[in-house]
Every structure is written in C-alpha cells, then in structure tokens.
Amino acid sequence: MIEDPVAIPGPGGVLAGRLITPPTAPEKAIVLNAATAVPAAYYAGFARWLAEAQRAAVLIWDYRDFAASGDPRRSRATMADWGVRDAAAARG
C-alpha cells in the first residue's frame, strides 16, 4: 500500500489530504468526505482497507481550517464552504 500526502488547492486555501493507493493499478477511485468535526485521519484504517481489499485509490482530506488543514479557532468557514466548496475542490 502506498500513502502520499497531498495538497489540494481550494477556494479558501490549501486542503491537506492523503492519497492511499494499492501497490498495483487501482480499479476505482474514492473520495472520502469526513463527518463534520472529524479529522480525516479517523478514516485512514478504512481507506487502507479499501485500497487493499477493493483495489481502490482513496483520498482522505481535512476541511479548510480544520485538523491538518488549519486552526478552527480562526476560521470563518461556513457549512456551505465545507460541504460544497471544499468537497468540490477535493473531487477536483
């Protein structure tokens, strides 16, 4: 399994993510959007399983101003920023 950090350009700044891929060519691609206030790292085990068992390339990422993507105490992001704009950037 291969895990690479990724920087995703988004409308509110760079989103931090991790691309987890199987050692052979992936058969599918999956973008995992985290639940609100849950760091993407929480989903790493599931993403690894998807990569290994399902031969998927899996992107996990943190919303703007949260977890690896920033400090929520300084954030002015709205739910629409996270759920619409950041999710669209991750699918980019």
Helices and strands as residue ranges (DSSP letters): E 2-10, E 13-21, E 28-32, G 40-43, H 44-53, E 56-61, G 67-69, G 72-74, H 79-80, I 81-86, H 87-91
